[in-house]
Amino acid sequence: MTAPEDLAPRRDWTTDEVHALALELRTWGDWGPDDEIGAAHWTTPETVRHAATLVRRGVAFPLALPLDRTGPQTGRTARVNPQHVMLRHGGDLLADGEAGLRGMRSTDDAVYLPLQAGTQWDAFCHIFYDGQTYNGRGPETVTSAGASVNSITRMADRSAGRGVLVDLPRLVGREHLEPGEAVQDSDLERWSAQHGVEIGAGDTVLLRTGHLARRRAEGWGDYVAGPAPGLGLSGAAWLARRRVSAVAADTWGMEVLPSECPDISHPVHVVLMVNAGVRIGEIWDLDDLAADCAEDGVPEFLLVAPPLPITGAVGSPLNPLAIK
């Protein structure tokens, strides 16, 4: 038995090449000058109805990391792990003596939560390039009060549909990909052919690299803001041309880092979010879902992943559910 073929090699991109790709895939104005949801237009009532037919067993897989102080935020950015505090707890009830033990009493709590500290969606207004975010909006659209356009809340009704899990480590017969390994168009073509699954309009593609599982086992270390495997520019173009609605991964930045274009920070974000209008999700926990998909051979499912309705937010935590 021959060993599985490995991933395609990294490719170096020039700034001009990235700019040309971004312009080729740009959808600004395709749905009018006021559009704020981009490729989410490809998620339609018809695609959602089809996704609902994929539910056969009624088993739901939550894809979020726990929101607690042991998460991946280790001080490499301004974000911190969620800080959960009790406003009123059982000790308060006991302190009230007999009165605290009679009738109905309650506990209460609160959380301080950077909205992109854990499993989350990026809003389009999270990323600007050369002073513009999706559909040509400028920095003045995001003020100290939040985003006036392109907020993640615009996606509230476009966050259910067909999910497709692309498990890259299993494709190449390894536990995990290495930091700096890029998922290219040919890798996605090979995965699609091997599984007999066509990725298409309105889909949300979940890329598992194994990086989260590795860092969770070994210690978070440089998981946040460090080198990571992820989507390469040719892979991003392959997905955008198939009119996917969104792409999410088990890494902190979704795309391969260091990037394939040294002169542009996060060029896949620039191509997909700023230009193609494709939403990006990060820090998704895909391991249990991947094990189930490997066991039953079915990598497609109903995905329900709405953002929290936080007015003006440039990102949102969420607890995505993959339902099979």
Order of alpha helices (4+ residues) and beta strands (2+ residues): alpha-alpha-beta-beta-alpha-beta-beta-beta-beta-beta-alpha-beta-alpha-beta-alpha-beta-alpha-beta-beta-alpha-beta-beta-beta
